[in-house]
Amino acid sequence: MLRVYHLIIATILLIIIPVGARFAFPNLFINKDTQPNTEATTTKTATPSKPANLKKDNTWQRLLRSTSAPNNWQVLPCQGETALLCVASQGKTLGTVEIDIYPVKNNPEFQKHLTEVGIPPGSQINLQNPQSQSQLVKALQAWVADSYNTFAKNHQAKNADKTAFSTYPPQEVSFGQQPGIRYGFVKLKPEGGVQEQYIGYVTSDGTQLYVINTSFNPSSSKAKFDSLEDLAIFQPYLSAIAENLNLSINQTSAQP
């Protein structure tokens, strides 16, 4: 019943809200011909068991506190990969999610954004301080704006067909139980409908920049879902996973 309720709301909003605002309602991107069935979707939270032969340095394995998924879906760090999270159902992989961790000292543009909001480069941000939280959000918003500009330039350079695309309004979210931003892009088919969709999450502790991304992109080889419907269904669960990541265990090892 939960999926049906979401789809009814999504259909109404699709008529009255522009593409950009649809980011807050991911099920709007589900094609009517591929609507999920009426089986209830519920949240299941549990610490994942370690798959056989999983590489010990898998980033997700280190940061995951718990996973969240629809009924009969499984979410575990991918075997043989260091940065991918696998989403599966009944033994079939539905999609993957990538996490990257970048040293801020190697990112001059983000260092500049931190400096502009009053955070000294290389300093650990006091995330218990509301003012520091506000400063971090502003720096992350500037980083997202840079990403949008880069996406626009790459799109114009690679797409002679002038296929329409739109960026999602960035939204403040909790990422690793600290302030973060959710952002994304959507590329539309000339005849209508979604051709590609990208979803990202970003946060920082001042020394590391954490970026989660996934997509519906038939041409991509990593961090993607094969079905736009599956990506739409999983988005709220991905938000829950991102919120509960244990980023603090990475801070000690990340110090120079």
N, C-alpha and C positions, 0 to 999 in steps of 0.2 A: 504494500500500500504506500510505503514511503516514496518509492521511485515514481509511482503514478501521480502522487500529490506534487512532487517536484516537477514532473513533466507538464502538468496542467498549468502551474504557475509560470514555468518557462515559456510555454506557448503564448500565454497572454502578454508577458513582458517582451517577447520577441517582436510583437507588433508595435509596441509603443516606445521602445528604448533603442537608441542607436547601437551599432556594433560595438563601439568602444566600451560602453557601460555594461555590456553583457559579461564582462570578465567576472563580475561578482556572482553570476548565475551560470556556472559552467554547463549545466544540462541544456542550456539554450542551443548549444552547438550540436545536439543530437539530431540527426536526420530523422524525419518521421518514418521512413522505411526501415530504420534500424533501432527503433525504440526498444528499451529493455522490457523483459516480461514483467508481470505483476508480482513476482515473488519478492517478499519483503527483504530490504537490505538493512542490515544492522551492523553496528560496530563491534568488533572483537579485539580486545586488547590483551596481549600476552607477550612475554619475552620470547623471542624466536629461538628455537633450538639451532645449534650450529650444524650446517650441512656437512656431509662427508667430503673430505678433501678440500675444504674451504681454505683459501690462503689466509694465513694469520694476519697479514697486513691489510685486509679488506677494511676500508675506511668506515663503511656502514656498520660492520661488526663492532668496531670500537665505539661508535657514537650512538647506536640505537639503545634507547631505554625500553621501548615497546613498539609494537606495530599495530596498525589499525586497518581493517579491510572489510569488504562486504562478505556476506555469507558464502562459504565454499571457495573463497579466494585465499591465497597464501602469499605472504610478503617476507622474503628472506634475502640476505646478501647473496649476490650471484656467485656461483662457483667459478674460479679461475679468473675473476675480475677484481680489481682493487678499488673501484669507485662506483660500481653499479649495484642497484637494488632491483631484484627480480620480483615481478608481480605475476602470479600464475593462478590458474584454476583447473582442477582435475588433471594436473600434470602438464598442462599447456601454458607456455609463457605468453602472457597478454601484453606485457610491456616492461620497460626498464626505466629507472630513474638514476641520474648521475649526481654525485656530489664532488665538488672540487674545493680545495682549501689552498688559498694563495697567501704567501707572506705579504703583509702590507708594505714592508720595506722594499719589495720588488715591484710595487704598483704606484708610480709617482702621481698618477692622476687621482687615485683615491687618497693618497697622502695629502694632495693639495686640497681636496674636499674636506678632509678632517681639519686641516689647518684653517681653512676658511670659516669653519664653524666654531673654532676655539679649542680644538683637541690637538695637543702637541704630537708630532709624528713619533711613532714608536712607543707611545705611552699606552698602558693598559687602561681601558675606559672603566670608570666606576659605574657599573650598570645598576647600582642601587640608588644612584642619584638621579632624580627626575630631570634635572637640567642636562646632565650628561646623556640621558636617554634621548631627550629632545634634540641635542646636538648630533647624536649618532643618526637619528632618523633623517635629519636634513642632509647629512653627508651621503647616506645611502640613496636618498632621492636624487641627488646630483649624479651618483654613479649610475642609477637606472636611466637618467636622462642621457648620459653618455652612451649607454647601451642602445637606447632607442635611436639616437643619431647614427650610430654605427650600422645598425640594422637597416635604417632607411637608405644610407649610402650604398651598402652592399646590395640591397634589393634593386635600386635603380641601376646599378652597374651590371647586374646579372640577368635582369628580366626585361628584355626588349618588348615583351608583349604588354607591358604596363599593367600587369595584374594588380588588382586593388589589394591593399593591406591596411591594417589598422593596429595601433598599439593600445593596450589596455591601460586604463587609469591605474597608476600604482596604488597599492593598498597597504596600510600598516598592518602587520601581523606579528604574532609571537613566533620566533624562530630560535629553538634551543632555549626557550624560556627567557628570551631577551628580545628587544625591539628588532624587527626585521621588515622587509618590504617584499610583497608579492607583485610580480609584473609579468608581462607577456606580449605576444604578437599573434595576429591571425592574418592569414593570407586567403583571399576569397577567389573562387573560380569565376571566370568571365560569365559563365552561364548561371552562376549562383551556387551557394553552398561553400563549405570550408574546404580549402585545398591543403593548408598547413596550419598548425596551431602550436605555439610554444608557451610553456609555463615556467617561470623561474621564481626562486626565493633567494634573498641575499641578506646577510647580516655580518657583523664584525665585532670583535672584542678590542680592536685597536691595533693588534699585532697580526691577526689573521683575518682574511676575508673568506667567508663561507658562502658558496653558491650551489644551489640545487636546481637542476633543470630536467625537464622531460618534454615530449612533444608528440604530436601526430604529424609525421613527416615521412611519406613513403620513400623518399630518397636518402634518408638518414640511416646510418648503420648502428648508431648507439643512442641510448637515452630516448626511446620512443615507444609509442603504442601503435600496434597495427590497426586498431579500431578507434575511430573518433568517439564512438559510444563508450568504450571501455575507459578511455582517458577522462571523459566527462564524469563517469561514475566514480572514478578513483580520486578525482581532485580533492574533495573534502577530506578524504582519508589521508591523502598526502599532506594536507595542511596539519592534521593532527599529529602525524609522524614528525614533521618538521618542528612543530611546537615542542615536542617532548625529547628532542635530541639532547644528548649529554655533551655539550660542547666544552664543558669545564675540564674533561679528562684530556683534551687535546692541548689545553693552554700550557700545562707544565712542560710537556715534551716539545712545544713549539718555541719556548724561550731560547734565545741564543746562548 
